[in-house]
Amino acid sequence: MEKRNTMLITVFSLLACIAHGAMLYTPFNDYLYTSAAKFILFMLCPIVYLVFSKKGTLRELFFSKGDAKSMKYSFLFGLIVFVAVFIGFVIIRPWLDESMIVDAMANVGITSNNYIFVIMYYVIVNVALEELFFRGFIFLAIYRMGYKYYAHIYSSLLFAIYHVAIMRYGVAPALLLLSTVGLIGVGFLFNEITRRCNNVAGSYAVHVCASLAISIVGFYFIN
């Protein structure tokens, strides 16, 4: 039964990411449309899984009681990540193509006129969706079924591939490869935070800090 449920999570999550990625190659490749599709796909996936598996509830899947001490350290680590993003930006700034980044954002409907609203959605709602999906629905659910190594590897790889598909036009090929490796590492890190906290609250806090820093960097380019 656990093996079957693990396969269900794998198939459903993979299909959701493929469907979202496919939208990037259609006339609906607009941040508003892709965000709406992401919300539907990432929330529908766990519901469909629970219907098929007949195991647990959304509350059990996403909102388990966490370890308070680990979550406190996660908030502190989030602040460190916030600073580290800016340091990393200063280091790689010479290799970033500013016009390519601005054009990539414009191609999906992100401009200086709506950027503040995009930041608010990206930092709060988007991060929550990703943590619930990649860490709650995929990693934690599979990990609790005993497939620990698979949970780490699959969720991290899917997390990286999903983001690379989104940012493919914004960076040079060499930097894209480096970003892929980095995202896999970030996936493993978020998984470990989730494991220690026993829920997605800790990884959500760190992810919010990282996304806020990235959004501020994006604001630098778009203005």
Rosetta blueprint (number, residue, H / E / L):
1 M L
2 E H
3 K H
4 R H
5 N H
6 T H
7 M H
8 L H
9 I H
10 T H
11 V H
12 F H
13 S H
14 L H
15 L H
16 A H
17 C H
18 I H
19 A H
20 H H
21 G H
22 A H
23 M H
24 L L
25 Y L
26 T L
27 P L
28 F L
29 N L
30 D L
31 Y H
32 L H
33 Y H
34 T H
35 S H
36 A H
37 A H
38 K H
39 F H
40 I H
41 L H
42 F H
43 M H
44 L H
45 C H
46 P H
47 I H
48 V H
49 Y H
50 L H
51 V H
52 F H
53 S H
54 K L
55 K L
56 G L
57 T L
58 L H
59 R H
60 E H
61 L H
62 F H
63 F L
64 S L
65 K L
66 G L
67 D L
68 A H
69 K H
70 S H
71 M H
72 K H
73 Y H
74 S H
75 F H
76 L H
77 F H
78 G H
79 L H
80 I H
81 V H
82 F H
83 V H
84 A H
85 V H
86 F H
87 I H
88 G H
89 F H
90 V H
91 I H
92 I H
93 R H
94 P H
95 W H
96 L L
97 D L
98 E H
99 S H
100 M H
101 I H
102 V H
103 D H
104 A H
105 M H
106 A H
107 N H
108 V L
109 G L
110 I L
111 T L
112 S L
113 N L
114 N L
115 Y H
116 I H
117 F H
118 V H
119 I H
120 M H
121 Y H
122 Y H
123 V H
124 I H
125 V H
126 N H
127 V H
128 A H
129 L H
130 E H
131 E H
132 L H
133 F H
134 F H
135 R H
136 G H
137 F H
138 I H
139 F H
140 L H
141 A H
142 I H
143 Y H
144 R H
145 M L
146 G L
147 Y L
148 K H
149 Y H
150 Y H
151 A H
152 H H
153 I H
154 Y H
155 S H
156 S H
157 L H
158 L H
159 F H
160 A H
161 I H
162 Y H
163 H H
164 V H
165 A H
166 I H
167 M H
168 R L
169 Y L
170 G L
171 V L
172 A L
173 P H
174 A H
175 L H
176 L H
177 L H
178 L H
179 S H
180 T H
181 V H
182 G H
183 L H
184 I H
185 G H
186 V H
187 G H
188 F H
189 L H
190 F H
191 N H
192 E H
193 I H
194 T H
195 R H
196 R H
197 C H
198 N L
199 N L
200 V L
201 A H
202 G H
203 S H
204 Y H
205 A H
206 V H
207 H H
208 V H
209 C H
210 A H
211 S H
212 L H
213 A H
214 I H
215 S H
216 I H
217 V H
218 G H
219 F H
220 Y H
221 F H
222 I H
223 N L
